[in-house]
Amino acid sequence: MVDSGKHSNKKTRLASLRNKIKRHAESSAHLFACSVKKDKESEMLSKSFEGQLSKNQDSNEYVFRTAYFIAKHNRPFDDHSKLVELQKCNGVHLGSILHSRYSCTSIVNHIACKMREVIVKNIIDSGSKISILIDESTTVSSKSCMAVFIKASISYEDPIFIFLDLVELEKQTSENIVDQLLNCLFAFGFQDSYLQQNWVSFVSDGASVLLGKKNGVAKRLKEKYPLIFSWHCMNHRLELAVNDCMKDVSSINHFKHFIDSLYVLYNRSPKNQNELRTSCIELDILFLKVGRVLDVRWVASSFRAVEIVWKTFSALYNHLHTNPNTPNT
């Protein structure tokens, strides 16, 4: 509180009061109060907070794009922190969080879930017909699981296959597989009414639990969704056909032994592999690694292995001819 003092002369008291008012107007406390009032009127604090928030959002956006790049190009999650450091060196502000490989894993999972939600919603809204493909497998920890794929048209384009989910199977019975498959579809937004009208195909391998005529998964699904047409996967059919041919044509064992000998010769010996590479360079032939044939892989893998032997035959002959003491030759 500012008073005029206790002097008996009124003029003196008024002069003292004016002097105090003048000094107060020039004081640091008054100037600070005016500054606070001015900042409040200009909303500087809220604008500063919004600017900082926008800056953090931009840095998170850059980090998310980096993680998406990792997933898009099948790079290891360890590359995330290295790419972040590179961008920092180039002057990009990426904040101080979400830089570890664990954060990258979580970000990729989040992006994948959101993209899957958008795709499924697009399929449902457009009323696209769908086909479901499943395949059973076993994890490293010996747990049974089921990979679920869906084929459908997105935005009225040509149908494409999309990975939907990996479901751990409690039991490998047809009843349990059907229940968990339907629960998986329902969880992603496919309602029973939609499936009744738009689920037209079910594809799997030829296991009896899947395509059994009496109690298979396809039979159970057909009872619930009459439009379904079950189909035995062509890749599995081809694999079974090749295996049957191998049983009937015993002479193919000699060919398999020959290709396997080349595989062992060059894939287990860096020395032989380097010599073969040198032969390819001398003959102006593209160096390709020899693979195995007719093993647990698909028939296409066997075809590529035979094709590689055919393309590098000159280099193989040159190496084996110039090194007659090479083992297994």
Backbone torsions as a table, in degrees:
resi	resn	phi	psi	omega
1	MET	NA	135.1	-179.7
2	VAL	-104.3	122.5	177.5
3	ASP	-117.3	174.6	-175.7
4	SER	-94.3	2.8	-180.0
5	GLY	89.9	-172.4	-175.7
6	LYS	-117.1	17.4	180.0
7	HIS	-68.0	145.3	-177.2
8	SER	-74.0	-26.4	-179.0
9	ASN	-83.1	125.6	-177.7
10	LYS	-65.2	-41.5	-179.8
11	LYS	-60.8	-39.5	179.4
12	THR	-65.0	-42.6	179.3
13	ARG	-62.7	-43.2	179.6
14	LEU	-64.9	-39.5	178.5
15	ALA	-63.6	-40.9	178.0
16	SER	-64.1	-39.1	179.3
17	LEU	-65.2	-42.9	179.1
18	ARG	-63.7	-37.7	179.5
19	ASN	-65.0	-42.0	178.7
20	LYS	-64.1	-40.6	178.9
21	ILE	-63.7	-40.0	-180.0
22	LYS	-65.0	-45.1	-180.0
23	ARG	-66.2	-34.2	178.2
24	HIS	-65.2	-40.1	-179.6
25	ALA	-63.2	-27.1	-179.3
26	GLU	-97.3	-1.5	-177.1
27	SER	-74.0	157.8	-179.5
28	SER	-67.0	-33.3	179.3
29	ALA	-64.3	-43.0	179.5
30	HIS	-67.8	-41.8	179.7
31	LEU	-63.6	-38.5	178.4
32	PHE	-65.8	-40.8	178.3
33	ALA	-63.1	-41.5	177.4
34	CYS	-63.5	-37.9	178.9
35	SER	-64.8	-41.9	177.8
36	VAL	-62.4	-42.5	179.4
37	LYS	-63.9	-40.5	179.9
38	LYS	-65.7	-41.5	178.1
39	ASP	-64.0	-36.6	179.2
40	LYS	-66.6	-42.0	-179.9
41	GLU	-66.8	-33.9	179.6
42	SER	-86.9	-1.7	179.7
43	GLU	54.4	41.8	-177.8
44	MET	-64.8	-39.8	-176.9
45	LEU	-64.9	-46.4	-179.9
46	SER	-65.3	-38.5	178.2
47	LYS	-66.4	-38.6	177.6
48	SER	-64.5	-40.5	178.5
49	PHE	-65.4	-42.4	178.4
50	GLU	-63.8	-38.9	178.3
51	GLY	-64.3	-42.2	178.2
52	GLN	-66.3	-40.3	178.8
53	LEU	-64.0	-42.3	177.8
54	SER	-63.8	-37.3	178.6
55	LYS	-65.3	-40.9	178.2
56	ASN	-67.2	-38.3	178.0
57	GLN	-64.5	-39.7	177.8
58	ASP	-63.7	-41.7	179.8
59	SER	-66.2	-38.9	176.6
60	ASN	-65.2	-36.4	178.2
61	GLU	-63.8	-41.9	178.1
62	TYR	-63.5	-40.6	179.1
63	VAL	-64.8	-41.8	179.4
64	PHE	-63.6	-40.3	178.3
65	ARG	-64.9	-36.5	177.4
66	THR	-64.6	-44.3	177.9
67	ALA	-64.2	-38.3	178.4
68	TYR	-64.2	-37.9	176.6
69	PHE	-61.1	-41.3	178.5
70	ILE	-57.6	-48.8	-178.2
71	ALA	-70.1	-39.5	-176.1
72	LYS	-63.0	-36.5	-175.5
73	HIS	-107.1	17.4	174.8
74	ASN	54.0	43.4	178.6
75	ARG	-92.7	153.9	177.4
76	PRO	-67.9	149.4	-178.5
77	PHE	-63.7	-22.5	177.8
78	ASP	-63.4	-22.4	179.5
79	ASP	-70.3	-15.8	-175.1
80	HIS	-61.5	-51.0	-178.4
81	SER	-64.0	-34.2	179.4
82	LYS	-68.3	-40.8	177.6
83	LEU	-66.6	-35.2	177.6
84	VAL	-63.6	-45.5	179.0
85	GLU	-63.0	-39.0	178.8
86	LEU	-62.2	-44.4	-179.5
87	GLN	-67.5	-33.7	175.3
88	LYS	-63.0	-40.7	177.8
89	CYS	-63.8	-29.1	178.9
90	ASN	-85.8	4.7	174.5
91	GLY	91.6	11.5	179.1
92	VAL	-86.9	131.2	179.6
93	HIS	-84.4	116.1	-178.6
94	LEU	-118.7	17.4	178.5
95	GLY	68.3	-158.2	-176.8
96	SER	-129.8	8.4	-179.7
97	ILE	-128.3	170.8	178.3
98	LEU	62.7	37.1	-177.6
99	HIS	-107.5	-4.8	-175.8
100	SER	-89.8	167.0	178.1
101	ARG	-65.9	-29.2	178.8
102	TYR	-69.8	-39.7	175.4
103	SER	-63.7	-38.6	178.7
104	CYS	-61.5	-42.3	178.6
105	THR	-61.1	-45.1	179.8
106	SER	-65.5	-40.1	-180.0
107	ILE	-64.6	-44.2	179.4
108	VAL	-63.0	-41.7	177.0
109	ASN	-62.6	-41.1	178.9
110	HIS	-63.9	-46.0	179.7
111	ILE	-62.5	-42.0	-179.6
112	ALA	-62.7	-42.3	179.6
113	CYS	-63.5	-43.7	-179.5
114	LYS	-66.7	-41.6	178.3
115	MET	-63.9	-40.2	179.6
116	ARG	-64.7	-39.9	177.7
117	GLU	-61.7	-42.1	-179.8
118	VAL	-65.7	-42.6	-179.0
119	ILE	-64.6	-46.3	-179.8
120	VAL	-62.4	-42.1	178.4
121	LYS	-62.1	-39.5	178.3
122	ASN	-63.7	-42.1	179.7
123	ILE	-63.2	-43.8	-178.2
124	ILE	-68.7	-44.4	-178.2
125	ASP	-64.5	-34.7	-179.5
126	SER	-84.0	-6.0	179.7
127	GLY	64.9	33.7	-176.6
128	SER	-72.1	142.3	173.1
129	LYS	-71.5	144.7	-176.0
130	ILE	-126.6	152.2	173.6
131	SER	-126.4	135.8	-178.2
132	ILE	-109.5	129.7	175.8
133	LEU	-119.0	129.7	177.2
134	ILE	-126.5	152.7	177.2
135	ASP	-148.0	131.0	179.7
136	GLU	-87.0	149.3	177.9
137	SER	-153.3	175.1	179.5
138	THR	-127.8	132.1	-179.4
139	THR	-77.0	174.9	178.4
140	VAL	-61.8	-31.1	179.7
141	SER	-87.7	16.4	175.6
142	SER	64.9	31.9	175.0
143	LYS	-99.6	136.7	179.6
144	SER	-79.5	137.6	179.6
145	CYS	-142.4	166.5	-177.0
146	MET	-132.5	121.1	176.1
147	ALA	-87.8	127.0	-177.4
148	VAL	-112.0	122.7	176.4
149	PHE	-118.3	152.1	178.1
150	ILE	-129.5	137.9	175.5
151	LYS	-116.1	123.0	-176.8
152	ALA	-158.7	166.8	176.4
153	SER	-89.9	131.8	178.7
154	ILE	-111.2	123.9	-178.6
155	SER	55.9	38.0	175.2
156	TYR	64.2	21.9	174.7
157	GLU	-88.5	-177.8	177.9
158	ASP	-63.7	142.4	-178.8
159	PRO	-61.5	143.0	177.8
160	ILE	-135.8	158.1	176.7
161	PHE	-85.3	138.8	179.6
162	ILE	-133.2	131.4	173.8
163	PHE	-71.9	126.5	-177.2
164	LEU	-99.4	-52.8	-176.1
165	ASP	-166.9	162.0	173.9
166	LEU	-116.7	113.6	-172.5
167	VAL	-107.6	127.5	175.2
168	GLU	-80.2	126.9	-175.8
169	LEU	-87.8	129.4	176.0
170	GLU	-74.4	-42.3	177.1
171	LYS	-137.7	155.8	-179.2
172	GLN	-101.2	31.4	175.6
173	THR	-88.4	156.3	-179.0
174	SER	-62.5	-38.2	-179.4
175	GLU	-63.1	-44.8	-179.7
176	ASN	-68.2	-38.9	179.1
177	ILE	-62.6	-43.2	178.6
178	VAL	-62.5	-46.2	-178.9
179	ASP	-61.0	-45.6	-177.6
180	GLN	-72.5	-31.8	175.9
181	LEU	-65.5	-45.5	179.2
182	LEU	-66.8	-38.9	176.7
183	ASN	-61.5	-37.6	177.9
184	CYS	-63.7	-45.5	-179.6
185	LEU	-66.3	-42.0	179.1
186	PHE	-64.2	-36.6	-178.6
187	ALA	-63.4	-28.3	-179.0
188	PHE	-95.3	7.2	172.5
189	GLY	104.9	-0.5	177.9
190	PHE	-80.1	107.2	-179.2
191	GLN	-80.6	159.7	-176.9
192	ASP	-61.8	-37.8	179.5
193	SER	-63.8	-37.3	177.9
194	TYR	-68.0	-43.0	-179.8
195	LEU	-64.5	-34.4	178.9
196	GLN	-60.1	-34.1	-174.5
197	GLN	-99.4	-21.0	-169.0
198	ASN	-125.1	-9.4	177.7
199	TRP	-84.2	110.8	-171.2
200	VAL	-115.7	-11.3	-174.9
201	SER	-151.3	144.0	175.4
202	PHE	-131.5	125.0	-174.7
203	VAL	-122.5	136.6	177.9
204	SER	-159.2	-179.9	174.2
205	ASP	-79.2	-175.3	-172.9
206	GLY	-91.9	19.6	179.6
207	ALA	-60.8	143.0	-176.8
208	SER	-62.8	-32.6	-179.6
209	VAL	-67.8	-20.8	-178.7
210	LEU	-96.4	-45.7	-175.1
211	LEU	-114.3	16.5	177.5
212	GLY	-58.8	137.2	-174.9
213	LYS	-70.5	-28.8	-175.4
214	LYS	-93.9	-43.3	-172.5
215	ASN	-140.9	25.8	-178.3
216	GLY	-78.0	168.3	179.4
217	VAL	-60.9	-43.8	-179.7
218	ALA	-60.6	-40.0	179.3
219	LYS	-64.7	-42.8	179.3
220	ARG	-66.1	-40.2	178.7
221	LEU	-67.0	-36.6	179.3
222	LYS	-62.7	-34.7	178.9
223	GLU	-67.8	-32.7	-179.1
224	LYS	-87.3	-35.6	-176.6
225	TYR	-128.1	93.7	-171.2
226	PRO	-62.0	-22.6	-177.1
227	LEU	-75.9	-11.1	-173.8
228	ILE	-68.5	133.7	172.9
229	PHE	-114.0	115.6	-177.4
230	SER	-82.6	145.7	-174.9
231	TRP	-142.5	133.2	176.0
232	HIS	-83.6	121.3	-175.5
233	CYS	-50.3	129.8	-177.2
234	MET	-65.1	-34.0	179.1
235	ASN	-64.6	-42.3	177.1
236	HIS	-67.0	-38.5	177.7
237	ARG	-60.7	-45.2	179.9
238	LEU	-63.4	-40.2	178.9
239	GLU	-62.9	-42.2	178.2
240	LEU	-65.3	-38.4	179.2
241	ALA	-64.4	-41.8	179.1
242	VAL	-65.0	-42.0	178.7
243	ASN	-62.7	-38.9	177.4
244	ASP	-65.3	-39.7	178.2
245	CYS	-64.5	-39.3	179.6
246	MET	-62.4	-35.2	179.6
247	LYS	-68.1	-33.1	-176.7
248	ASP	-86.8	-29.3	-176.9
249	VAL	-107.3	92.9	-175.9
250	SER	-71.5	-24.2	-178.3
251	SER	-65.3	-16.3	-179.8
252	ILE	-68.8	-17.7	178.9
253	ASN	-61.8	-33.8	178.0
254	HIS	-65.3	-42.3	178.7
255	PHE	-64.4	-43.4	179.7
256	LYS	-62.5	-41.1	179.2
257	HIS	-64.0	-36.9	179.7
258	PHE	-65.0	-48.3	-179.1
259	ILE	-66.1	-40.2	179.0
260	ASP	-64.9	-33.7	177.3
261	SER	-65.4	-40.3	176.7
262	LEU	-64.8	-39.9	179.3
263	TYR	-61.5	-46.6	-179.6
264	VAL	-65.7	-38.7	-176.3
265	LEU	-63.0	-41.5	-172.3
266	TYR	-102.1	-22.5	-178.4
267	ASN	-91.5	-16.2	178.5
268	ARG	-106.5	3.7	179.9
269	SER	-134.2	102.4	176.4
270	PRO	-57.6	-32.7	179.6
271	LYS	-62.7	-50.5	179.4
272	ASN	-63.7	-36.5	-179.2
273	GLN	-66.4	-40.7	177.9
274	ASN	-66.6	-38.0	177.5
275	GLU	-65.5	-39.8	177.2
276	LEU	-65.5	-38.9	177.0
277	ARG	-61.8	-40.9	177.6
278	THR	-62.6	-40.5	177.6
279	SER	-63.6	-39.1	178.1
280	CYS	-63.9	-40.0	179.2
281	ILE	-65.9	-41.3	179.9
282	GLU	-63.3	-35.0	-178.1
283	LEU	-96.1	5.7	179.9
284	ASP	57.7	48.8	179.1
285	ILE	-119.6	139.9	178.6
286	LEU	-67.8	126.2	-179.7
287	PHE	-76.9	126.9	178.4
288	LEU	-133.4	141.2	-179.6
289	LYS	-77.2	137.8	179.2
290	VAL	-78.2	131.9	-180.0
291	GLY	-106.1	-172.0	179.5
292	ARG	-100.4	160.6	-179.6
293	VAL	-125.4	149.2	172.3
294	LEU	55.3	40.1	174.9
295	ASP	-105.8	-149.0	-175.0
296	VAL	-76.5	-6.7	-179.2
297	ARG	-82.1	175.1	-178.8
298	TRP	-70.4	164.3	-179.7
299	VAL	-61.0	-34.0	179.6
300	ALA	-59.5	-33.7	177.9
301	SER	-66.0	-39.7	177.5
302	SER	-65.2	-39.8	178.3
303	PHE	-62.1	-43.0	179.1
304	ARG	-63.7	-38.4	179.9
305	ALA	-63.8	-44.5	178.8
306	VAL	-66.3	-39.2	179.8
307	GLU	-64.0	-37.7	178.3
308	ILE	-64.8	-42.4	177.6
309	VAL	-61.6	-39.6	180.0
310	TRP	-65.8	-43.1	-177.5
311	LYS	-71.3	-32.9	-177.7
312	THR	-103.4	19.5	-175.8
313	PHE	-59.5	-41.4	-179.2
314	SER	-62.2	-42.3	179.3
315	ALA	-68.5	-38.4	177.6
316	LEU	-63.1	-44.5	179.7
317	TYR	-63.9	-43.6	-179.1
318	ASN	-61.8	-42.6	-179.0
319	HIS	-67.8	-45.3	-178.5
320	LEU	-69.4	-31.9	179.9
321	HIS	-72.8	-38.2	-179.1
322	THR	-83.3	-11.6	177.9
323	ASN	-128.5	71.2	-175.4
324	PRO	-66.3	-17.5	-178.2
325	ASN	-91.5	7.8	178.6
326	THR	-64.1	132.7	-179.9
327	PRO	-59.1	154.7	175.5
328	ASN	62.7	22.2	178.0
329	THR	-110.6	NA	NA
